[in-house]
Amino acid sequence: MAIANDIRKGNAIRCNGDICLVLDQSRVKPGKGGAFVQTTLRNLRTGKSSQVRFGSNETVEIVILRRKKLEFSYRSGRDYVFIDPDTFEQVTVGEELVGAARDYLVEEGEYELVFDDGGSPMMLELPPSVVLTVAEAPEGLKGDSATNVRKPVTLETGLEINVPLFIKEGEKIKIDTRTGEYQGRA
């Protein structure tokens, strides 16, 4: 156990029975009353963020999270199976934990999973960008290349994005996982 003054950005704490990641924290000493620590927490189970205020001497439980790089192997129904490349141990992750990251998961791609102190997966972290193959792309019209015209394409994961007209079916392109935008050819 630690006191609230020991909380730092990036720590994981147990709050109301759930494990939460500290996104932001600040110490406040009002002119009247006791000092407190104002935090912004993201619940790792639900993904929702909230503002929580702790008294400066209030005790909190800091949770040690373990991060591990795993390879995405395959999808089994509603679950996603990851494999540790060193031990070949399989980790099955539910659809609700993967969420929108499913649009960027490719077989044999390396991703970081965050585990709680009990060994259960809590969060999937994507790299800043991934390389995906264009599955379907309509032909661009001749003469449109002089302007910044874009066309919609479908990627191997089913994600649809807008890319420049010169991108063709079968090409590998780099996608920003934070914004979902085209970054360039791979």
LUMKOL-266485 format. One record per residue (C-alpha): residue number from 1; z, y, x. Coordinates in steps of 0.1 Angstrom, whole numbers, plus 5000, padded with zeros to 4 digits. Each point is the difference from the previous one (the first is absolute). Example, Ala and Ser with C-alpha at 12.3 -4.5 7.8 and 13.67 -1.06 7.14 Angstrom:
<atoms>
ATOM   num      z      y      x
ATOM     1   5078   4955   5123
ATOM     2   4993   5034   5014
</atoms>
This chain:
<atoms>
ATOM   num      z      y      x
ATOM     1   5000   5000   5000
ATOM     2   4993   5035   5011
ATOM     3   5007   5035   4986
ATOM     4   4973   5021   4983
ATOM     5   4998   5024   5030
ATOM     6   4986   4970   5020
ATOM     7   4970   4996   4978
ATOM     8   4967   5008   5017
ATOM     9   4964   5003   4989
ATOM    10   4984   4965   5002
ATOM    11   5033   4981   4994
ATOM    12   5003   4974   4973
ATOM    13   5031   5001   4979
ATOM    14   5014   4981   4970
ATOM    15   5003   5023   4970
ATOM    16   5009   4988   4965
ATOM    17   4994   4964   5010
ATOM    18   4964   5006   5013
ATOM    19   4987   5006   5035
ATOM    20   4986   5035   5004
ATOM    21   4982   5017   5029
ATOM    22   5011   5035   5009
ATOM    23   4969   5022   4999
ATOM    24   5019   5033   5006
ATOM    25   5035   5012   5005
ATOM    26   5019   5032   5005
ATOM    27   5036   5011   5004
ATOM    28   5011   5027   4976
ATOM    29   5032   5021   5004
ATOM    30   5002   5022   4969
ATOM    31   5022   5031   5001
ATOM    32   5023   4984   4975
ATOM    33   5009   4964   4998
ATOM    34   4996   4971   5024
ATOM    35   4971   4992   5022
ATOM    36   4974   4973   4989
ATOM    37   4969   4982   5012
ATOM    38   4969   5004   4978
ATOM    39   4976   4971   5004
ATOM    40   4966   4990   4986
ATOM    41   5000   4962   4996
ATOM    42   4971   4976   4992
ATOM    43   5011   4968   4983
ATOM    44   4983   4972   5019
ATOM    45   5000   4977   4969
ATOM    46   4986   5024   4975
ATOM    47   4982   5025   5023
ATOM    48   5015   5030   4981
ATOM    49   5015   5030   5019
ATOM    50   5031   5019   4990
ATOM    51   5023   5027   5012
ATOM    52   5035   4987   5007
ATOM    53   5030   5021   5011
ATOM    54   5029   4984   5021
ATOM    55   5033   5016   5009
ATOM    56   5000   5006   5038
ATOM    57   5029   4974   5005
ATOM    58   4987   4975   4973
ATOM    59   4994   4966   5014
ATOM    60   4965   4984   4998
ATOM    61   4986   4967   5012
ATOM    62   4972   5002   5025
ATOM    63   4977   4970   4997
ATOM    64   4981   4987   5031
ATOM    65   4963   4994   4991
ATOM    66   4979   4977   5021
ATOM    67   4963   5007   5005
ATOM    68   4975   4972   5008
ATOM    69   4962   5000   5004
ATOM    70   4984   4973   4980
ATOM    71   4964   4990   4992
ATOM    72   4988   4999   4964
ATOM    73   4988   4965   4993
ATOM    74   4990   4996   4964
ATOM    75   5009   5007   4964
ATOM    76   5015   4974   4978
ATOM    77   5000   5010   4964
ATOM    78   5022   5032   4998
ATOM    79   5015   4994   5034
ATOM    80   4987   5011   5035
ATOM    81   5007   4976   5029
ATOM    82   5006   5014   5035
ATOM    83   5003   4979   5032
ATOM    84   5020   5008   5032
ATOM    85   4973   4995   5028
ATOM    86   5027   4988   5024
ATOM    87   5019   4975   4979
ATOM    88   4975   4993   4973
ATOM    89   5028   5005   4974
ATOM    90   4987   5010   4966
ATOM    91   5014   5030   4980
ATOM    92   4991   5003   4964
ATOM    93   5000   5035   4985
ATOM    94   4998   5009   4963
ATOM    95   4973   5021   4985
ATOM    96   5025   5027   4990
ATOM    97   5011   5005   5037
ATOM    98   4964   5002   5012
ATOM    99   4989   5025   4973
ATOM   100   4971   5023   5009
ATOM   101   4999   4986   5035
ATOM   102   4980   4971   4986
ATOM   103   4968   5021   5003
ATOM   104   5004   5000   5038
ATOM   105   5010   4964   5007
ATOM   106   4974   4979   5018
ATOM   107   5005   4965   5012
ATOM   108   5013   4997   5036
ATOM   109   5009   5037   4999
ATOM   110   5033   5009   5016
ATOM   111   5026   5019   4979
ATOM   112   5036   5009   5004
ATOM   113   5026   4985   4976
ATOM   114   5035   5014   4997
ATOM   115   5028   4976   4993
ATOM   116   5036   5007   4989
ATOM   117   5031   4986   5016
ATOM   118   4997   4968   4979
ATOM   119   4965   4993   5012
ATOM   120   4982   5010   4967
ATOM   121   4968   5020   5003
ATOM   122   5006   5036   4987
ATOM   123   4970   5020   5009
ATOM   124   4964   4996   5013
ATOM   125   4988   5027   5024
ATOM   126   4963   5005   5005
ATOM   127   4985   5013   5033
ATOM   128   4986   5036   4998
ATOM   129   4965   4987   4996
ATOM   130   4982   4967   4994
ATOM   131   4964   4987   5005
ATOM   132   4984   4986   4969
ATOM   133   4965   4986   4993
ATOM   134   4978   5016   4974
ATOM   135   4993   4974   4973
ATOM   136   4977   5020   4977
ATOM   137   4982   5033   5007
ATOM   138   4972   5016   4980
ATOM   139   4971   5014   5020
ATOM   140   5001   5037   5008
ATOM   141   4972   5022   4989
ATOM   142   4976   5013   5026
ATOM   143   5005   5037   5007
ATOM   144   5036   5001   4990
ATOM   145   5012   4995   5036
ATOM   146   4999   5038   5009
ATOM   147   5030   5007   4978
ATOM   148   5035   4985   4998
ATOM   149   4990   4977   4972
ATOM   150   5021   4968   4995
ATOM   151   4995   4968   4980
ATOM   152   5025   4975   4986
ATOM   153   5003   4966   5017
ATOM   154   5021   4969   4994
ATOM   155   5018   4985   5030
ATOM   156   5009   4964   5006
ATOM   157   5035   5004   4985
ATOM   158   4985   5015   4967
ATOM   159   5010   5036   5009
ATOM   160   4974   5026   4990
ATOM   161   4996   5031   5022
ATOM   162   4975   5027   5007
ATOM   163   4981   4999   5033
ATOM   164   4970   5018   5015
ATOM   165   4965   4989   4989
ATOM   166   4991   4982   5033
ATOM   167   5027   4973   4995
ATOM   168   4984   4967   4990
ATOM   169   5012   4967   4987
ATOM   170   5016   4977   5026
ATOM   171   5011   5029   5023
ATOM   172   5036   5003   5012
ATOM   173   5016   5033   4994
ATOM   174   5034   5015   5008
ATOM   175   5022   5011   4970
ATOM   176   5032   5021   5001
ATOM   177   5027   4980   4983
ATOM   178   5020   5031   4991
ATOM   179   4973   5019   4981
ATOM   180   4974   4972   4994
ATOM   181   4972   5021   5015
ATOM   182   4971   4990   5022
ATOM   183   5006   5008   5037
ATOM   184   4969   4987   5017
ATOM   185   4981   4969   5011
ATOM   186   5019   4973   5018
</atoms>
